Structures are given as C-alpha cells and as structure tokens.
C-alpha cells in the first residue's frame, strides 16, 4: 500500500509542478488513516464513532451508566454544538464510523 501511495504522490507532484520525471528523492509521503486507528476512545476527550453510534448514545456512554435522560440531554446539546462544524456530513444526526468526536468537559 505504501508504494501505491508513493506513486500516487509522485504523479500528483508531477502534475502540480509540471515536472515529468520525478526522482525517488522527490517521493511524497501521504498519511494513511483509513483503518489505522482502533475504534474506541482516543483519551478522555476524543471518541471514535463505531457502527450504530449516534451522539446521544456516545454522550450517555461518556457520562456513565448512572446517567438518566435529564442529565444526558444538556450534555448531548454541548456535544452537538462542539462537533457539528467538524462532522463530515455537517449534520449531527448523520455521523460515520471512524469519525472522531470531541467530548466536552463534563459539567
């Protein structure tokens, strides 16, 4: 996979710069993130979305099993407000597995 990315990077480099014969020293390394991060927590404040997740479920899980809807609702609103601008869809009702959401401080 790394060689494919290096070749793609060289092609992109030659297209952008107009240099037709890029040398191996001109290799462009592209980060590979798809599938490279395990699902789950990235620490106390970042969570990776897994299949079946939604922001309410993630908020409830982050607050713990003792939390009821009355406690989850205001925290969920904070989670939505913090993450909506950064979501791939821009819609807090449509999140994708692999997206990383920020969990604000628990009040």
N, C-alpha and C positions, 0 to 999 in steps of 0.2 A: 504494500500500500504506500509506503514511503517513497518508493521510486516513481510511482504514478503521480503522486503529488509534486515531486521534484520536476518531473517532465511537464506537468501542467503549469507549474510555476515558471519554467523556462519559456514555454510557449507564451504565457501572459507577459513575461518580461520582454520578449522579443516584439510582441505586438505593441506594447506601450512605448518602448524605447526605439523601435524601428531597427533594432539590431537583429539581423537574421541568424548569425552564427554565435549563439551564446556558448561560452565555455563552461566546463564543470565548476569553475571557480565562481561563476555567476548564478549558482543554484539559489533558488528562492525556496525557503522552507515555509510551508503553510501549516498552521496549527490544526491538529486533528482532534475534534472534541466529540464527535458523534460516537457514543458508546464507550467513551474512555472514562467517564465519571460514573461511579457507582450510584445507584438510586439511594435516596435517603437524605439524612442530614449532612450539611456541609459545615457543621458547627452549630452553635446555639442560635444563630440568627438567619441562616440560609437553609432552605429545604428544596430538594429536587422533587418535582412533580412526578408521580408514578401513575400508571394507568388506573383510572377510576377515581382519581383525586379531584376535588374541587376546593375552592378557597375556604368554604365553611368547614369542610372535613379537615383540612390542613390546620385551620385555626383551632378547631376543637382538640385535635391531637396535640398541638403545641401547648395548649393550656392545661391539658391533663384530663384524666378520666373523671375527676370530681367536678368538672365544669358543666354547668347547665346552660340552656339557651340564653338565659338572661345575662350571663357572663360572657358567652361566646359572641353574641350579637355586636356589642360595641367594639370588641377586638377584631372581629371579622371586617367591620367597616374600616378600621385602621389598615388592615392587611390589604383590602381592596384599594384604598387610597394610595398606599405606598407602591403597590405593584402594577396598577393599571397602565401607567405610562411605559412600563418596561416589558409588558406582555407581548408576545409575538403577534397575537390577534388584536391587541388593544382592547379586548373585551374580557372583563373579569369572569364572565360566565363561560368562557372558552379558553381553557388552558391545556397545554400539551405535555405529555410525558417527556421528561428531560429538561423542561424549563426550570429555572431556579427562581424561587420566590423569596423575597426578603421578609422576615418575620420581625415586626417592630417590637420594641421593648414591651413587656407585659406590665400593664399599669398596676 
